[in-house]
Every structure is written in structure tokens, then in C-alpha cells.
Amino acid sequence: MSSTQKSLTEVFDEAIQLVEPVIDELLVKDVDPRFQELQRHHMKAGGKRIRPVISLVSSRNLGGEDSEVIYPAAALEILHNYTLIVDDMIDNSPMRRNSPTVWKQFGRSIAECVAWDYASSAYQALGRSSQAQILLDKISKTLKIIGDGEILDILFERFGREDDPYVVENRFKDLTIKDYFEMAGKKTASLFATCSEIGGICARGSEKELACLKNYGYNLGIAFQIQDDFLDTFGDESKFGKKIGKDIEERKASNIVVLLALEELNDNDKKDLNNIFIKKEIKDLDVKRAIELIQKTSAREQALSLAQEYNKKAKVYLKDLPQNEWNNVLEEITDFVIKREK
């Protein structure tokens, strides 16, 4: 498939048409027919599929064949959605992409079993690659890094989880911007980095090319997370697919917009915002008040500026990769990430 004269939307659509049947094939492989629809529920809600697209385009940039990267790309999307199923249970999230989450639809026990199958499907996919051992090592390491990031994200919460003794004892008392970037780097950017790097590995890229792709993906992932945080506070709920202010409702101080606002608010307003985060029950009016306090600051503009900064950093690494149509697509993806509304 050539990207010549195609819009980014067309490139995405065509890439998704390649990977989607493979994802479905993997999810139901070796699963009792009675339970296959349980596996499909989460994926049916849709999603951008940006991670497998990044793998496919990264491979094409280096002259790789789709047949070499298609199963690893599918594995990465399945693995990403595995983390979302688990994350929804951790955060008690009832909706994702305007659809009930797996645990909300079927119950926690079934959701745990579905997540189990998603992880298995991802590893089955990697086993089909001619470079299976290298890819398995990469994916395994990335999943552990994501797990570390998830733990940090939980420990950054201001209140709650009183029945989790480790969280209560080890919760961060003070949170810095540096802490935020460590968490975002692990929980989000590490998988983006692996997606682009694996695309390069499947194309037999050089050590320098793989390093460029990995760094490109990492910075893209940070920009993606900043935009996610921005949309959680200032987005259009009908487009975002999740409730606006959900990070506030979940007492997540690990949102860059919240952290930037806390650095700028006067003492009284800062106290008001912090008090919302430690309330036993956060209601819609509390979320509205928190957003009003954030809007008193320049956090909105600062967050957008940071997203642009990481967008530019990602593009720097494209300069040392082959300058072809697929390099242009990778550049377009970086712009899409910080302009998206969902």
C-alpha cells in the first residue's frame, strides 16, 4: 500500500483493514465458541488503533514487508487493550469509548478471565514472527515497565483505596512534574516506543534506525499522554468517549493540567483544589469547581505547549530515518496526536 496522495485517515483505514482481521483471529483462537463474544466485546467498542499503525508505518519506512510485521502489530494492539481492561477494573471505570467496560458489562471475574486471554493472544501472535525471541523479550520488558507506571499512577492518587494497605502506606505525599514524566514515560510512552521499534526490528533496521524509531515513539507517547490529560479536563465528552473530569473524580493528581495548575494557584485556591481531591465522595459539582479553579491558571496553555514540545522532539528523530512517503506519515501522526479530540 502506498501513502502517495492519501490522507492520514485513508492510511489509517487501510492499515486497520489489514490488522483488524488478524486481531479478531488471535482473540478467538483456542477459545471455546461459547465465550468468543466475551473476547470481542472490548474490541468492538473501537479505538484509534494508532499503535499497530505506528508499527506498520515504521516498518514500511525502512522498506519492511507487511507480512513480517502484521502479527507483531496485532499483538501490540491486543496487549494495549489488555492493559485497558485491567486499568478499567483498577479505576472502576464503567465506560470506555461510549461503551460499557468489560467488568461493567460482565462482572469482574469474567473481566479478569478475558484479560488473561488477551495477554495469551498477544504472545501467540509474537510466536508467529521469524524474530519471535527478540520481540518476546521486548514486549515482556515493556509490559513490566507499564506495570511500574500503573503502580505509580495509583500511588499518585490523593485519597481512596483504603482497603489497599500498600497504597495507603506508600502514597506520594508531594507530587512533582518530574514524577509525572516518570509515570507517563512508563505507563504510556514505553509502549509507543516499543511499537515503533518493533516495526523497525521487523524490517531488519540498523541499530541507529531502531534507536531513532524508539526515541520517536517515546516522545510521541509523552505528547499523546499530555493531550489525553488535556482532553480529560477540557475535552468534548461526546467526542472524547469518556466522562470529562474523570481524573479529578478518581483523585488522580497525575494529570499534567492539575499539576501545572497547583504550581500556579494562590494558597487559598490551591487548598480548595487539594480539598476536592481528598473528599470521600467527589460529586459532579466538585469536578466543575475543580475545573473552574484550573481555568484560573495558565495550565491549559502550558499543557498545549508541552504537547507541542514533545511533538517537535519526536520529529527530530525522523530526520535520521529514510526520507520517504512513510516518514511523512510518521510526521503526520505526531500532529494528529496533539490535535485529536478523542
Contacts in CASP RR format, 6 or more apart in sequence:
PFRMAT RR
TARGET T0000
AUTHOR 0000-0000-0000
METHOD contacts of the structure
MODEL  1
MSSTQKSLTEVFDEAIQLVEPVIDELLVKDVDPRFQELQRHHMKAGGKRI
RPVISLVSSRNLGGEDSEVIYPAAALEILHNYTLIVDDMIDNSPMRRNSP
TVWKQFGRSIAECVAWDYASSAYQALGRSSQAQILLDKISKTLKIIGDGE
ILDILFERFGREDDPYVVENRFKDLTIKDYFEMAGKKTASLFATCSEIGG
ICARGSEKELACLKNYGYNLGIAFQIQDDFLDTFGDESKFGKKIGKDIEE
RKASNIVVLLALEELNDNDKKDLNNIFIKKEIKDLDVKRAIELIQKTSAR
EQALSLAQEYNKKAKVYLKDLPQNEWNNVLEEITDFVIKREK
1 11 0 8 1.000
1 14 0 8 1.000
1 15 0 8 1.000
1 18 0 8 1.000
1 66 0 8 1.000
2 325 0 8 1.000
3 11 0 8 1.000
3 325 0 8 1.000
3 326 0 8 1.000
3 328 0 8 1.000
3 329 0 8 1.000
4 325 0 8 1.000
6 14 0 8 1.000
8 329 0 8 1.000
8 332 0 8 1.000
8 333 0 8 1.000
8 336 0 8 1.000
11 53 0 8 1.000
11 57 0 8 1.000
11 329 0 8 1.000
12 48 0 8 1.000
12 49 0 8 1.000
12 50 0 8 1.000
12 53 0 8 1.000
15 49 0 8 1.000
15 52 0 8 1.000
15 53 0 8 1.000
15 56 0 8 1.000
15 57 0 8 1.000
16 49 0 8 1.000
16 52 0 8 1.000
16 53 0 8 1.000
18 56 0 8 1.000
18 66 0 8 1.000
18 70 0 8 1.000
19 49 0 8 1.000
19 52 0 8 1.000
19 53 0 8 1.000
19 56 0 8 1.000
19 70 0 8 1.000
19 73 0 8 1.000
19 74 0 8 1.000
19 77 0 8 1.000
20 49 0 8 1.000
22 70 0 8 1.000
22 71 0 8 1.000
22 73 0 8 1.000
22 74 0 8 1.000
22 125 0 8 1.000
23 43 0 8 1.000
23 74 0 8 1.000
23 77 0 8 1.000
23 78 0 8 1.000
24 40 0 8 1.000
24 43 0 8 1.000
26 71 0 8 1.000
26 74 0 8 1.000
26 75 0 8 1.000
26 78 0 8 1.000
26 121 0 8 1.000
26 122 0 8 1.000
26 124 0 8 1.000
26 125 0 8 1.000
27 36 0 8 1.000
27 39 0 8 1.000
27 40 0 8 1.000
27 43 0 8 1.000
27 78 0 8 1.000
27 117 0 8 1.000
27 118 0 8 1.000
27 121 0 8 1.000
28 36 0 8 1.000
28 39 0 8 1.000
28 40 0 8 1.000
29 121 0 8 1.000
29 124 0 8 1.000
30 124 0 8 1.000
31 39 0 8 1.000
31 117 0 8 1.000
38 102 0 8 1.000
38 106 0 8 1.000
38 110 0 8 1.000
38 113 0 8 1.000
38 114 0 8 1.000
39 114 0 8 1.000
39 117 0 8 1.000
39 118 0 8 1.000
41 102 0 8 1.000
41 105 0 8 1.000
41 106 0 8 1.000
41 114 0 8 1.000
42 81 0 8 1.000
42 84 0 8 1.000
42 85 0 8 1.000
42 96 0 8 1.000
42 101 0 8 1.000
42 102 0 8 1.000
42 114 0 8 1.000
42 118 0 8 1.000
43 81 0 8 1.000
44 99 0 8 1.000
45 96 0 8 1.000
45 97 0 8 1.000
45 98 0 8 1.000
45 99 0 8 1.000
46 97 0 8 1.000
47 97 0 8 1.000
48 340 0 8 1.000
48 342 0 8 1.000
49 77 0 8 1.000
50 224 0 8 1.000
50 333 0 8 1.000
50 337 0 8 1.000
51 73 0 8 1.000
51 76 0 8 1.000
51 77 0 8 1.000
51 80 0 8 1.000
51 191 0 8 1.000
51 192 0 8 1.000
51 195 0 8 1.000
52 73 0 8 1.000
52 74 0 8 1.000
52 76 0 8 1.000
52 77 0 8 1.000
52 195 0 8 1.000
53 73 0 8 1.000
53 333 0 8 1.000
54 192 0 8 1.000
54 195 0 8 1.000
54 196 0 8 1.000
54 199 0 8 1.000
54 217 0 8 1.000
54 220 0 8 1.000
54 330 0 8 1.000
54 333 0 8 1.000
55 69 0 8 1.000
55 72 0 8 1.000
55 73 0 8 1.000
55 76 0 8 1.000
55 195 0 8 1.000
55 196 0 8 1.000
55 198 0 8 1.000
55 199 0 8 1.000
55 202 0 8 1.000
56 66 0 8 1.000
56 69 0 8 1.000
56 70 0 8 1.000
56 73 0 8 1.000
56 199 0 8 1.000
57 326 0 8 1.000
57 329 0 8 1.000
57 330 0 8 1.000
57 333 0 8 1.000
58 195 0 8 1.000
58 196 0 8 1.000
58 197 0 8 1.000
58 198 0 8 1.000
58 199 0 8 1.000
58 200 0 8 1.000
58 203 0 8 1.000
58 213 0 8 1.000
58 326 0 8 1.000
58 330 0 8 1.000
59 65 0 8 1.000
59 66 0 8 1.000
59 68 0 8 1.000
59 69 0 8 1.000
59 199 0 8 1.000
59 200 0 8 1.000
59 202 0 8 1.000
59 203 0 8 1.000
60 66 0 8 1.000
60 203 0 8 1.000
60 326 0 8 1.000
61 200 0 8 1.000
61 203 0 8 1.000
61 321 0 8 1.000
61 322 0 8 1.000
61 324 0 8 1.000
61 326 0 8 1.000
61 327 0 8 1.000
61 329 0 8 1.000
61 330 0 8 1.000
62 199 0 8 1.000
62 200 0 8 1.000
62 203 0 8 1.000
62 204 0 8 1.000
62 205 0 8 1.000
62 209 0 8 1.000
62 321 0 8 1.000
62 322 0 8 1.000
63 203 0 8 1.000
63 322 0 8 1.000
64 200 0 8 1.000
64 202 0 8 1.000
64 203 0 8 1.000
64 204 0 8 1.000
65 203 0 8 1.000
68 129 0 8 1.000
68 130 0 8 1.000
68 202 0 8 1.000
68 203 0 8 1.000
69 198 0 8 1.000
69 199 0 8 1.000
69 202 0 8 1.000
69 203 0 8 1.000
71 125 0 8 1.000
71 126 0 8 1.000
71 127 0 8 1.000
71 128 0 8 1.000
71 129 0 8 1.000
72 125 0 8 1.000
72 126 0 8 1.000
72 129 0 8 1.000
72 135 0 8 1.000
72 198 0 8 1.000
72 199 0 8 1.000
72 202 0 8 1.000
73 195 0 8 1.000
73 198 0 8 1.000
73 199 0 8 1.000
74 125 0 8 1.000
75 121 0 8 1.000
75 122 0 8 1.000
75 123 0 8 1.000
75 125 0 8 1.000
75 126 0 8 1.000
75 135 0 8 1.000
75 139 0 8 1.000
76 122 0 8 1.000
76 139 0 8 1.000
76 191 0 8 1.000
76 194 0 8 1.000
76 195 0 8 1.000
76 198 0 8 1.000
78 118 0 8 1.000
78 121 0 8 1.000
78 122 0 8 1.000
78 125 0 8 1.000
79 118 0 8 1.000
79 119 0 8 1.000
79 122 0 8 1.000
79 139 0 8 1.000
79 143 0 8 1.000
79 191 0 8 1.000
80 191 0 8 1.000
81 118 0 8 1.000
82 115 0 8 1.000
82 118 0 8 1.000
82 119 0 8 1.000
82 122 0 8 1.000
83 143 0 8 1.000
83 146 0 8 1.000
83 150 0 8 1.000
83 191 0 8 1.000
84 96 0 8 1.000
85 101 0 8 1.000
85 102 0 8 1.000
85 103 0 8 1.000
85 111 0 8 1.000
85 114 0 8 1.000
85 115 0 8 1.000
85 118 0 8 1.000
86 115 0 8 1.000
86 150 0 8 1.000
87 93 0 8 1.000
87 150 0 8 1.000
88 96 0 8 1.000
88 101 0 8 1.000
88 102 0 8 1.000
88 103 0 8 1.000
88 104 0 8 1.000
88 111 0 8 1.000
89 101 0 8 1.000
89 103 0 8 1.000
89 108 0 8 1.000
89 111 0 8 1.000
89 112 0 8 1.000
89 115 0 8 1.000
90 150 0 8 1.000
90 154 0 8 1.000
91 250 0 8 1.000
93 101 0 8 1.000
93 104 0 8 1.000
93 242 0 8 1.000
93 246 0 8 1.000
94 100 0 8 1.000
94 101 0 8 1.000
94 104 0 8 1.000
95 101 0 8 1.000
95 104 0 8 1.000
95 241 0 8 1.000
95 242 0 8 1.000
95 243 0 8 1.000
96 241 0 8 1.000
96 242 0 8 1.000
97 241 0 8 1.000
97 242 0 8 1.000
98 241 0 8 1.000
101 111 0 8 1.000
102 110 0 8 1.000
102 111 0 8 1.000
102 114 0 8 1.000
102 115 0 8 1.000
103 110 0 8 1.000
103 111 0 8 1.000
106 114 0 8 1.000
122 139 0 8 1.000
123 136 0 8 1.000
123 139 0 8 1.000
126 132 0 8 1.000
126 135 0 8 1.000
126 136 0 8 1.000
126 139 0 8 1.000
127 135 0 8 1.000
127 136 0 8 1.000
129 135 0 8 1.000
129 202 0 8 1.000
131 201 0 8 1.000
131 202 0 8 1.000
134 201 0 8 1.000
135 198 0 8 1.000
135 201 0 8 1.000
138 194 0 8 1.000
138 197 0 8 1.000
138 198 0 8 1.000
138 201 0 8 1.000
139 194 0 8 1.000
139 198 0 8 1.000
142 190 0 8 1.000
142 191 0 8 1.000
142 193 0 8 1.000
142 194 0 8 1.000
145 186 0 8 1.000
145 190 0 8 1.000
146 186 0 8 1.000
146 187 0 8 1.000
146 190 0 8 1.000
146 191 0 8 1.000
147 186 0 8 1.000
147 187 0 8 1.000
148 186 0 8 1.000
149 182 0 8 1.000
149 183 0 8 1.000
149 185 0 8 1.000
149 186 0 8 1.000
149 187 0 8 1.000
150 187 0 8 1.000
152 179 0 8 1.000
152 182 0 8 1.000
152 183 0 8 1.000
152 186 0 8 1.000
152 187 0 8 1.000
152 254 0 8 1.000
153 183 0 8 1.000
153 187 0 8 1.000
153 252 0 8 1.000
153 254 0 8 1.000
154 161 0 8 1.000
154 164 0 8 1.000
154 167 0 8 1.000
155 167 0 8 1.000
155 170 0 8 1.000
155 171 0 8 1.000
155 172 0 8 1.000
156 171 0 8 1.000
156 172 0 8 1.000
156 175 0 8 1.000
156 179 0 8 1.000
156 183 0 8 1.000
156 252 0 8 1.000
156 253 0 8 1.000
156 254 0 8 1.000
157 167 0 8 1.000
157 171 0 8 1.000
157 250 0 8 1.000
157 251 0 8 1.000
157 252 0 8 1.000
157 253 0 8 1.000
157 254 0 8 1.000
158 171 0 8 1.000
158 251 0 8 1.000
158 253 0 8 1.000
158 274 0 8 1.000
158 277 0 8 1.000
158 278 0 8 1.000
159 251 0 8 1.000
159 277 0 8 1.000
159 278 0 8 1.000
159 279 0 8 1.000
159 280 0 8 1.000
160 167 0 8 1.000
160 251 0 8 1.000
161 167 0 8 1.000
161 168 0 8 1.000
162 168 0 8 1.000
172 179 0 8 1.000
175 253 0 8 1.000
175 254 0 8 1.000
175 259 0 8 1.000
176 259 0 8 1.000
177 256 0 8 1.000
177 259 0 8 1.000
177 260 0 8 1.000
177 263 0 8 1.000
179 254 0 8 1.000
180 254 0 8 1.000
180 256 0 8 1.000
180 259 0 8 1.000
181 222 0 8 1.000
183 254 0 8 1.000
184 221 0 8 1.000
184 222 0 8 1.000
184 225 0 8 1.000
184 226 0 8 1.000
184 256 0 8 1.000
185 218 0 8 1.000
185 221 0 8 1.000
185 222 0 8 1.000
185 225 0 8 1.000
187 225 0 8 1.000
188 221 0 8 1.000
188 222 0 8 1.000
188 224 0 8 1.000
188 225 0 8 1.000
188 228 0 8 1.000
189 217 0 8 1.000
189 218 0 8 1.000
189 219 0 8 1.000
189 220 0 8 1.000
189 221 0 8 1.000
189 222 0 8 1.000
189 224 0 8 1.000
189 225 0 8 1.000
190 218 0 8 1.000
192 217 0 8 1.000
192 218 0 8 1.000
192 220 0 8 1.000
192 221 0 8 1.000
192 224 0 8 1.000
193 214 0 8 1.000
193 215 0 8 1.000
193 217 0 8 1.000
193 218 0 8 1.000
193 221 0 8 1.000
194 214 0 8 1.000
195 217 0 8 1.000
196 213 0 8 1.000
196 214 0 8 1.000
196 216 0 8 1.000
196 217 0 8 1.000
196 220 0 8 1.000
196 330 0 8 1.000
197 210 0 8 1.000
197 213 0 8 1.000
197 214 0 8 1.000
197 217 0 8 1.000
199 213 0 8 1.000
200 209 0 8 1.000
200 210 0 8 1.000
200 213 0 8 1.000
201 210 0 8 1.000
208 320 0 8 1.000
209 320 0 8 1.000
209 321 0 8 1.000
212 317 0 8 1.000
212 318 0 8 1.000
212 320 0 8 1.000
212 321 0 8 1.000
213 317 0 8 1.000
213 321 0 8 1.000
215 314 0 8 1.000
215 317 0 8 1.000
216 314 0 8 1.000
216 315 0 8 1.000
216 317 0 8 1.000
216 318 0 8 1.000
216 321 0 8 1.000
216 330 0 8 1.000
217 314 0 8 1.000
217 317 0 8 1.000
219 310 0 8 1.000
219 311 0 8 1.000
219 313 0 8 1.000
219 314 0 8 1.000
219 317 0 8 1.000
220 310 0 8 1.000
220 311 0 8 1.000
220 314 0 8 1.000
220 333 0 8 1.000
220 334 0 8 1.000
220 337 0 8 1.000
221 310 0 8 1.000
221 337 0 8 1.000
222 310 0 8 1.000
223 307 0 8 1.000
223 308 0 8 1.000
223 310 0 8 1.000
223 311 0 8 1.000
223 314 0 8 1.000
223 334 0 8 1.000
223 337 0 8 1.000
223 338 0 8 1.000
224 337 0 8 1.000
225 256 0 8 1.000
226 256 0 8 1.000
226 303 0 8 1.000
226 306 0 8 1.000
226 307 0 8 1.000
226 310 0 8 1.000
226 338 0 8 1.000
227 307 0 8 1.000
227 337 0 8 1.000
227 338 0 8 1.000
227 340 0 8 1.000
229 247 0 8 1.000
229 255 0 8 1.000
229 256 0 8 1.000
229 257 0 8 1.000
229 258 0 8 1.000
229 303 0 8 1.000
230 256 0 8 1.000
230 257 0 8 1.000
230 300 0 8 1.000
230 303 0 8 1.000
230 304 0 8 1.000
230 307 0 8 1.000
231 240 0 8 1.000
231 244 0 8 1.000
231 340 0 8 1.000
231 341 0 8 1.000
231 342 0 8 1.000
232 240 0 8 1.000
232 242 0 8 1.000
232 244 0 8 1.000
232 245 0 8 1.000
232 246 0 8 1.000
232 247 0 8 1.000
232 255 0 8 1.000
232 257 0 8 1.000
233 244 0 8 1.000
233 245 0 8 1.000
233 247 0 8 1.000
233 248 0 8 1.000
233 255 0 8 1.000
233 257 0 8 1.000
233 258 0 8 1.000
233 291 0 8 1.000
233 294 0 8 1.000
233 300 0 8 1.000
234 244 0 8 1.000
234 257 0 8 1.000
234 291 0 8 1.000
234 300 0 8 1.000
235 244 0 8 1.000
235 341 0 8 1.000
236 244 0 8 1.000
236 341 0 8 1.000
237 243 0 8 1.000
237 244 0 8 1.000
239 341 0 8 1.000
239 342 0 8 1.000
240 341 0 8 1.000
240 342 0 8 1.000
241 342 0 8 1.000
243 249 0 8 1.000
244 287 0 8 1.000
245 287 0 8 1.000
245 290 0 8 1.000
245 291 0 8 1.000
247 254 0 8 1.000
247 255 0 8 1.000
247 258 0 8 1.000
248 255 0 8 1.000
248 258 0 8 1.000
248 276 0 8 1.000
248 277 0 8 1.000
248 282 0 8 1.000
248 286 0 8 1.000
248 287 0 8 1.000
248 290 0 8 1.000
248 291 0 8 1.000
249 282 0 8 1.000
249 287 0 8 1.000
251 277 0 8 1.000
251 278 0 8 1.000
251 282 0 8 1.000
252 258 0 8 1.000
253 259 0 8 1.000
253 262 0 8 1.000
253 277 0 8 1.000
256 303 0 8 1.000
256 306 0 8 1.000
257 294 0 8 1.000
257 299 0 8 1.000
257 300 0 8 1.000
257 303 0 8 1.000
258 273 0 8 1.000
258 290 0 8 1.000
258 294 0 8 1.000
258 299 0 8 1.000
260 297 0 8 1.000
260 298 0 8 1.000
260 299 0 8 1.000
260 302 0 8 1.000
260 303 0 8 1.000
261 273 0 8 1.000
261 293 0 8 1.000
261 294 0 8 1.000
261 296 0 8 1.000
261 297 0 8 1.000
261 299 0 8 1.000
262 270 0 8 1.000
262 273 0 8 1.000
262 274 0 8 1.000
264 297 0 8 1.000
264 298 0 8 1.000
264 299 0 8 1.000
265 273 0 8 1.000
265 293 0 8 1.000
265 296 0 8 1.000
265 297 0 8 1.000
269 293 0 8 1.000
269 296 0 8 1.000
272 289 0 8 1.000
272 293 0 8 1.000
273 290 0 8 1.000
273 293 0 8 1.000
273 294 0 8 1.000
276 282 0 8 1.000
276 286 0 8 1.000
276 289 0 8 1.000
276 290 0 8 1.000
277 290 0 8 1.000
279 286 0 8 1.000
294 300 0 8 1.000
304 338 0 8 1.000
307 338 0 8 1.000
308 338 0 8 1.000
311 334 0 8 1.000
311 335 0 8 1.000
311 337 0 8 1.000
311 338 0 8 1.000
314 334 0 8 1.000
315 331 0 8 1.000
315 334 0 8 1.000
318 327 0 8 1.000
318 330 0 8 1.000
318 331 0 8 1.000
321 327 0 8 1.000
321 330 0 8 1.000
END
